[in-house]
């Protein structure tokens, strides 16, 4: 059963800022200038949709965005966002159940893969990997453990909270980086945030 953030939609952004300040937002915003003009963009797990407004600030027009979000309440918030003159297609389904009939120039996955067990992650990753064009960019932000004890404590607390509230399936951070390595992605740019606990990476297929 996929995790669903309906129960946290109303406080998710506020909780994020309470714990991490602006780090999670800044980590995602860092990636957006890498989106080329007139791109066909796939966003999976965009949460409350503020990323659509940030994208519109960089590209007021010319983007075609497919926005996939499993939570109906998150989706409702996202649909109220200002998207400029960009075309946005909203899909309220788990990513692994969406049939992608077109290719994308850019894929954006903000804090998506930490919701899955290792076995599930491979299936979801492969499903998303296929519709990205050769040479396309994958902009990924997620947590990364770098050996600092406080990171483990915070991660375990976070997993426990969202397992209870939203039913996420994992309690261990999967090896997300390895998924990109196995499929031959090249790292174009990378930056860490919040004491190296959050990492944003631009991968090229």
C-alpha positions in Angstrom: 0.0 0.0 0.0 1.6 3.3 -1.1 2.1 6.0 1.5 -0.3 8.8 1.4 0.2 12.3 2.9 -3.5 13.3 3.1 -3.3 13.3 6.9 -0.4 15.8 6.9 -1.4 18.1 4.0 -2.7 20.8 6.3 0.5 21.1 8.3 3.2 19.6 6.2 4.9 22.8 5.0 4.8 24.4 8.5 6.2 21.2 10.1 9.0 21.2 7.5 10.0 24.8 8.3 9.7 24.2 12.0 12.2 21.3 11.9 14.4 22.3 8.9 13.9 26.0 8.5 14.1 26.9 4.8 16.6 24.1 4.0 14.1 21.7 2.3 12.7 24.5 0.2 16.2 25.9 -0.7 17.4 22.4 -1.6 14.6 22.1 -4.2 14.8 25.7 -5.4 18.5 25.2 -6.1 17.6 22.7 -8.8 15.0 24.7 -10.7 17.4 26.9 -12.8 18.6 23.7 -14.5 15.1 23.3 -16.1 15.6 24.4 -19.8 13.1 26.7 -21.5 10.1 25.0 -23.3 10.7 21.7 -21.4 8.3 18.9 -21.0 8.6 18.3 -17.2 7.5 15.5 -14.9 7.1 16.3 -11.2 6.4 13.4 -8.9 5.6 14.0 -5.2 5.3 17.8 -5.4 3.4 18.0 -2.1 1.5 21.2 -1.6 2.6 22.5 -5.0 4.7 25.6 -4.1 7.3 24.3 -6.5 4.9 25.2 -9.4 5.0 28.8 -8.3 8.8 28.8 -8.1 9.0 27.3 -11.6 6.7 29.9 -12.9 9.0 32.5 -11.5 11.8 31.2 -13.6 9.7 30.1 -16.6 6.5 32.2 -16.7 5.5 30.4 -19.9 6.6 27.6 -22.3 6.7 24.6 -19.9 4.4 21.6 -20.1 4.3 20.0 -16.6 2.9 16.7 -15.7 2.3 16.8 -11.9 1.8 13.5 -10.2 0.8 13.4 -6.5 -0.8 10.5 -4.6 -2.4 12.7 -1.9 -5.8 14.1 -3.0 -5.5 16.8 -0.3 -2.0 17.8 -1.4 -3.3 17.8 -5.0 -6.1 20.1 -4.1 -3.6 22.6 -2.6 -1.4 22.3 -5.6 -4.2 23.1 -8.1 -4.7 26.5 -6.4 -1.1 27.5 -7.1 -0.2 30.1 -9.7 1.5 28.4 -12.6 2.0 31.4 -14.9 1.1 30.4 -18.5 2.6 27.0 -18.2 0.4 24.0 -19.0 0.0 21.8 -16.0 -1.6 18.3 -16.2 -2.5 17.1 -12.7 -2.6 13.3 -12.0 -3.8 12.1 -8.6 -2.3 8.6 -8.5 0.7 6.8 -7.2 3.6 7.3 -9.7 4.0 3.5 -10.2 0.4 3.3 -11.4 0.7 6.1 -14.0 1.2 5.1 -17.6 3.5 7.6 -19.3 2.9 7.8 -23.0 5.4 10.5 -23.8 9.0 11.4 -23.1 10.1 14.1 -20.7 13.1 16.5 -20.9 13.2 16.8 -17.1 12.1 14.8 -14.1 11.8 16.3 -10.7 11.5 14.0 -7.6 11.6 16.0 -4.3 11.9 13.7 -1.3 10.1 10.9 -3.2 12.3 7.8 -2.8 12.7 7.9 1.0 9.1 6.6 1.1 10.0 3.2 -0.2 11.7 0.0 0.8 14.7 -1.0 -1.3 12.7 -3.6 -3.3 9.9 -1.2 -4.0 12.3 1.6 -4.8 13.8 -0.4 -7.7 10.4 -0.9 -9.3 9.4 2.7 -8.9 12.7 4.1 -10.1 12.7 1.9 -13.2 9.1 3.0 -14.0 10.1 6.6 -13.8 13.4 6.2 -15.6 12.0 4.9 -18.9 10.1 8.1 -20.0 13.1 10.4 -19.5 14.7 11.2 -22.8 18.3 10.3 -23.5 20.3 13.3 -22.4 17.4 14.4 -20.2 17.9 15.8 -16.7 16.7 14.2 -13.5 16.6 16.7 -10.5 16.4 14.8 -7.3 16.4 16.0 -3.7 16.5 13.7 -0.7 18.0 12.9 2.6 21.5 11.4 2.9 23.3 10.0 5.9 26.9 11.1 6.2 27.9 9.5 9.5 26.7 12.2 11.9 24.8 10.7 14.8 22.1 13.5 14.9 21.2 12.6 11.3 20.3 9.1 12.4 18.3 10.3 15.3 16.4 12.8 13.2 15.8 10.4 10.4 14.4 7.7 12.7 12.1 10.2 14.4 10.9 11.4 11.0 10.2 7.9 9.7 8.4 6.9 12.8 6.2 10.0 12.7 5.2 9.6 9.0 4.8 5.8 9.4 2.1 6.5 12.1 0.5 9.5 10.4 0.9 8.6 6.7 1.7 4.9 6.5 5.0 5.1 4.8 6.4 1.6 4.3 10.1 2.1 5.2 12.1 2.9 8.3 15.5 2.8 6.7 16.8 5.2 4.1 17.2 3.3 0.8 20.3 3.6 -1.4 18.9 6.1 -3.8 22.3 7.1 -5.3 23.0 3.5 -6.3 19.8 3.5 -8.5 21.2 6.3 -10.6 24.7 4.7 -10.8 23.3 1.4 -11.9 21.6 3.0 -14.9 24.6 5.1 -15.9 23.5 8.6 -15.0 26.1 11.4 -14.9 26.1 13.9 -12.0 26.0 17.4 -13.5 25.7 19.4 -10.3 25.2 18.7 -6.6 24.8 20.6 -3.4 24.1 19.7 0.2 22.0 21.4 2.8 21.2 21.3 6.5 24.6 19.9 7.7 24.9 17.6 4.6 21.7 15.8 5.6 19.9 16.9 2.5 21.3 16.6 -1.0 20.2 18.0 -4.3 21.6 16.4 -7.4 21.3 17.1 -11.1 21.6 13.8 -13.0 21.8 13.4 -16.8 20.6 10.3 -18.5 
